Amino acid sequence: MFSALRCYSKTWVFPFTNKFSAMIKSRPTGSVRYDNRGRVVIVTGGAAGIGRAICRAYVNSGAQVVCADVDDSGENLPPKVQCYRCDTSVEADCQQTVAKTIEAFGAVDVLVNNAAIQPSESYRPIDQLATEIWDRMVAINFSGYTFMAKYALRVMREQSSGVIINMSSGQAHRTAREVGVYGPIKSANVMQAKQWGIEYARDGIRVVSISPGAIDTPMVRATLQAQGGGAALANRHPVGRIGKPEEVAHAVLWLSSSDASFVTATDLEVDGGLGAFGAFAEPYPMPSDQEREP
């Protein structure tokens, strides 16, 4: 089921000749390293997918990381990550997570609102949508972001510093049939970041959002068939592949660093060019099997 997805996610997949691809890959690409020693970071939904990659990236850069997730086992996370069980749809859980973080580490420097769901049952026209699916998605994907920010912001205002990053989606900016819940909520996550960024700009707090394209995560894999399959999904992105969780994590590290000190109340699309590609444009040809390999 996922063989095509793995093919596209493991490396570059450009519909160019192998010779040209090899020439591009032979050139220096540059690299950036961040020092987050002494910083305290909360990542919701950090047990899997993009959240897990964000936790690892922060740990690797020296931060103290708190993973707030309904899965608090810590499996596949670095041992330095502190896991707290948190259902972000429950305000009391969010309040307790921030309180425990302060008790243990004394600060909250970064909050990454990442916990979200997109169940296959949500791929319906809204007149056919089960109310319980709507309620659950709003509770986690929208209210959860608000609850976590509410209590983290109280700490950040006392510190006169802090960064909040809302994980949004490419679906916040464009839509399709049968996605009447996820995309509109993700659009609201972008507006949350813009409003909070304006509200708290004079408190030393920056708030931004990130809108990824298709990223190789369990959530994307679970709905792969509904999105046309792995090869088709990869080919919709101008770069010719889907993204890696680590690529989103790198954007998070930059946005939460002093290098992005003049960036707030805005959204960053990490989407392989998907957002710029017009619906009226001629689709990219599907690469042949030979062109898929480096």
C-alpha positions as CSV (number, residue, x, y, z in Angstrom):
1,M,0.0,0.0,0.0
2,F,2.8,2.4,0.9
3,S,5.5,1.3,-1.5
4,A,5.1,4.3,-3.8
5,L,5.1,6.6,-0.8
6,R,8.4,5.1,0.5
7,C,9.9,5.5,-3.0
8,Y,9.1,9.1,-3.0
9,S,9.9,10.0,0.5
10,K,13.3,8.4,0.9
11,T,15.2,10.8,-1.4
12,W,14.8,13.4,-4.1
13,V,12.4,12.5,-6.9
14,F,12.7,15.0,-9.7
15,P,11.4,14.3,-13.2
16,F,14.8,15.3,-14.6
17,T,17.6,13.2,-16.0
18,N,19.7,11.3,-13.5
19,K,22.8,13.3,-14.9
20,F,21.2,16.7,-14.0
21,S,20.1,15.4,-10.6
22,A,23.5,14.1,-9.8
23,M,25.0,17.5,-10.8
24,I,22.7,19.3,-8.4
25,K,23.5,17.0,-5.5
26,S,27.3,17.3,-6.0
27,R,27.2,21.0,-5.1
28,P,27.6,22.3,-1.5
29,T,24.2,22.9,0.1
30,G,25.2,24.7,3.3
31,S,24.0,23.8,6.8
32,V,22.8,25.6,10.0
33,R,23.2,24.6,13.6
34,Y,21.2,26.0,16.5
35,D,22.2,26.2,20.2
36,N,19.1,25.8,22.4
37,R,20.9,25.0,25.6
38,G,19.0,26.3,28.6
39,R,15.7,26.7,26.7
40,V,12.5,24.9,27.8
41,V,10.3,23.7,24.9
42,I,6.8,22.1,25.0
43,V,5.7,20.1,22.0
44,T,2.1,18.9,21.9
45,G,1.6,15.7,19.9
46,G,5.3,15.0,20.2
47,A,5.0,11.2,20.3
48,A,4.9,10.6,16.5
49,G,5.2,12.2,13.1
50,I,6.2,15.8,12.8
51,G,6.0,16.3,16.6
52,R,8.5,13.5,17.2
53,A,11.0,15.1,14.7
54,I,10.6,18.4,16.5
55,C,11.3,16.9,19.9
56,R,14.4,15.2,18.5
57,A,15.6,18.4,16.8
58,Y,15.3,20.4,20.0
59,V,17.0,17.8,22.1
60,N,19.9,17.6,19.6
61,S,20.3,21.4,19.9
62,G,20.5,21.2,23.7
63,A,17.0,22.2,24.8
64,Q,15.0,20.7,27.6
65,V,11.9,19.2,25.8
66,V,8.5,18.4,27.2
67,C,6.4,16.1,25.1
68,A,2.7,16.6,25.8
69,D,0.7,13.8,24.3
70,V,-2.0,11.2,25.1
71,D,0.9,8.7,24.5
72,D,3.3,9.4,27.3
73,S,5.3,6.2,26.9
74,G,8.3,8.1,25.5
75,E,8.8,5.3,22.9
76,N,11.1,6.3,20.1
77,L,11.9,9.6,21.7
78,P,15.3,10.6,23.1
79,P,15.6,9.7,26.8
80,K,16.1,13.4,27.7
81,V,12.5,14.2,26.7
82,Q,10.1,14.6,29.6
83,C,6.7,13.1,28.7
84,Y,3.5,14.3,30.3
85,R,0.2,12.8,29.4
86,C,-2.0,15.5,28.0
87,D,-5.2,15.5,26.0
88,T,-5.1,19.0,24.6
89,S,-8.9,19.0,24.1
90,V,-9.2,19.1,27.9
91,E,-8.3,22.5,29.3
92,A,-7.3,21.1,32.7
93,D,-4.7,18.8,31.1
94,C,-3.2,21.8,29.3
95,Q,-3.0,23.8,32.5
96,Q,-1.4,21.0,34.3
97,T,1.1,20.4,31.6
98,V,2.3,24.0,31.8
99,A,2.3,23.9,35.6
100,K,4.4,20.7,35.6
101,T,6.8,22.2,33.2
102,I,7.3,25.2,35.4
103,E,7.7,23.1,38.5
104,A,10.3,20.9,36.8
105,F,12.2,23.4,34.7
106,G,11.2,26.9,35.8
107,A,10.3,28.4,32.4
108,V,8.5,28.0,29.0
109,D,10.5,29.4,26.2
110,V,8.8,27.8,23.2
111,L,5.4,26.2,22.7
112,V,4.8,24.2,19.6
113,N,1.1,23.5,19.1
114,N,1.2,20.4,17.0
115,A,-1.3,17.9,18.3
116,A,-4.0,17.4,15.7
117,I,-6.2,14.6,14.2
118,Q,-7.6,14.0,10.7
119,P,-9.6,10.8,10.9
120,S,-10.6,9.1,7.6
121,E,-14.2,9.5,8.7
122,S,-13.8,13.3,8.3
123,Y,-13.4,12.9,4.5
124,R,-17.1,13.7,3.9
125,P,-19.2,16.5,2.6
126,I,-20.4,18.3,5.7
127,D,-24.0,17.3,5.3
128,Q,-22.8,13.7,5.8
129,L,-20.4,14.4,8.6
130,A,-20.9,12.8,12.0
131,T,-21.3,15.4,14.7
132,E,-18.9,13.6,17.0
133,I,-16.1,13.8,14.4
134,W,-16.7,17.5,14.1
135,D,-16.7,18.0,17.8
136,R,-13.5,16.0,18.4
137,M,-11.6,17.7,15.6
138,V,-12.6,21.2,16.8
139,A,-11.7,20.2,20.4
140,I,-8.2,19.0,19.6
141,N,-7.2,20.9,16.4
142,F,-8.6,24.3,17.5
143,S,-9.5,24.5,21.2
144,G,-6.3,22.6,22.2
145,Y,-4.1,25.2,20.6
146,T,-6.0,27.9,22.5
147,F,-5.8,26.1,25.8
148,M,-2.1,25.4,25.6
149,A,-1.4,29.0,24.5
150,K,-3.6,30.4,27.2
151,Y,-1.4,29.0,30.0
152,A,1.9,29.2,28.2
153,L,1.3,32.9,27.5
154,R,0.8,33.7,31.2
155,V,4.3,32.4,31.8
156,M,5.8,34.0,28.8
157,R,4.4,37.4,29.7
158,E,6.1,37.2,33.1
159,Q,9.3,36.3,31.4
160,S,8.9,39.0,28.8
161,S,9.9,36.4,26.2
162,G,8.7,33.4,24.4
163,V,7.8,31.9,21.0
164,I,4.6,30.0,20.1
165,I,4.5,28.1,16.8
166,N,1.1,26.8,15.5
167,M,1.4,23.8,13.2
168,S,-1.1,24.5,10.4
169,S,-1.4,22.9,7.0
170,G,-1.3,23.5,3.3
171,Q,-5.1,22.9,3.5
172,A,-5.4,26.2,5.4
173,H,-4.7,28.0,2.1
174,R,-6.5,25.9,-0.5
175,T,-9.1,23.2,-0.4
176,A,-10.7,20.3,-2.1
177,R,-13.9,18.3,-2.0
178,E,-14.7,16.3,1.1
179,V,-12.3,18.1,3.5
180,G,-14.8,20.4,5.1
181,V,-13.4,20.2,8.6
182,Y,-9.6,19.9,8.7
183,G,-8.8,22.7,6.3
184,P,-11.0,25.3,7.8
185,I,-9.7,24.6,11.3
186,K,-6.1,24.8,10.0
187,S,-7.0,28.1,8.5
188,A,-8.1,29.2,11.9
189,N,-4.8,28.1,13.4
190,V,-3.1,30.5,11.0
191,M,-5.3,33.3,12.2
192,Q,-4.8,32.4,15.8
193,A,-1.0,32.9,15.3
194,K,-1.6,36.2,13.5
195,Q,-3.9,37.5,16.2
196,W,-1.8,36.3,19.1
197,G,1.3,37.7,17.4
198,I,-0.3,41.1,17.3
199,E,-1.8,40.8,20.8
200,Y,1.5,40.0,22.5
201,A,4.1,41.7,20.3
202,R,4.9,44.3,23.0
203,D,5.4,41.6,25.6
204,G,8.5,40.2,23.9
205,I,6.5,37.2,22.5
206,R,6.5,36.1,18.9
207,V,3.8,33.9,17.5
208,V,3.9,32.3,14.0
209,S,2.4,29.3,12.1
210,I,3.8,26.7,9.7
211,S,1.8,25.2,6.9
212,P,3.4,22.0,5.7
213,G,2.6,20.2,2.5
214,A,2.2,16.5,2.5
215,I,4.7,15.1,5.0
216,D,5.6,11.4,5.5
217,T,3.8,10.8,8.8
218,P,1.4,8.2,10.1
219,M,-1.5,10.7,9.6
220,V,-0.7,11.1,5.9
221,R,-0.2,7.4,5.4
222,A,-3.6,6.7,7.0
223,T,-5.4,8.8,4.4
224,L,-3.1,8.0,1.5
225,Q,-5.6,6.2,-0.7
226,A,-8.1,9.0,-0.2
227,Q,-5.5,11.4,-1.6
228,G,-4.9,9.4,-4.7
229,G,-2.0,7.2,-3.6
230,G,1.7,7.9,-2.8
231,A,3.0,8.5,-6.3
232,A,0.2,10.9,-7.3
233,L,0.5,12.8,-4.0
234,A,4.2,13.2,-4.4
235,N,3.9,14.4,-8.0
236,R,1.5,17.2,-7.0
237,H,4.4,18.9,-5.3
238,P,6.6,20.8,-7.7
239,V,9.8,19.4,-6.1
240,G,8.4,15.9,-7.0
241,R,8.2,14.4,-3.6
242,I,6.5,14.6,-0.3
243,G,8.3,16.2,2.7
244,K,10.2,14.7,5.6
245,P,9.2,15.5,9.2
246,E,12.8,16.7,9.8
247,E,12.3,19.4,7.2
248,V,9.4,20.8,9.2
249,A,11.4,20.5,12.4
250,H,14.2,22.6,10.8
251,A,11.8,25.3,10.1
252,V,10.5,25.2,13.6
253,L,14.0,25.6,15.0
254,W,14.7,28.6,12.8
255,L,11.4,30.4,13.6
256,S,12.0,29.9,17.4
257,S,15.5,31.3,17.2
258,S,16.9,34.8,17.4
259,D,17.6,34.5,13.7
260,A,13.9,35.0,13.2
261,S,13.6,37.8,15.7
262,F,11.8,40.1,13.2
263,V,9.3,37.4,12.2
264,T,5.9,37.3,13.9
265,A,2.2,37.1,13.2
266,T,2.8,35.3,9.9
267,D,2.8,31.9,8.3
268,L,5.6,29.9,6.7
269,E,4.6,27.4,4.0
270,V,7.0,24.4,4.1
271,D,5.4,22.6,1.2
272,G,7.7,21.9,-1.7
273,G,6.1,24.6,-3.8
274,L,2.6,23.1,-3.5
275,G,1.0,26.4,-2.5
276,A,2.4,28.3,-5.5
277,F,1.3,25.8,-8.1
278,G,-2.0,26.9,-9.7
279,A,-4.9,24.6,-10.2
280,F,-5.0,25.8,-13.8
281,A,-1.4,24.8,-14.5
282,E,-0.4,21.9,-16.6
283,P,0.4,19.0,-14.2
284,Y,3.9,17.7,-14.0
285,P,4.4,14.4,-15.9
286,M,4.6,11.4,-13.7
287,P,8.3,10.3,-13.5
288,S,9.2,7.0,-15.0
289,D,10.6,4.3,-12.8
290,Q,14.1,5.1,-14.1
291,E,13.8,8.8,-13.2
292,R,12.6,8.0,-9.6
293,E,15.9,6.6,-8.6
294,P,18.9,8.8,-8.0
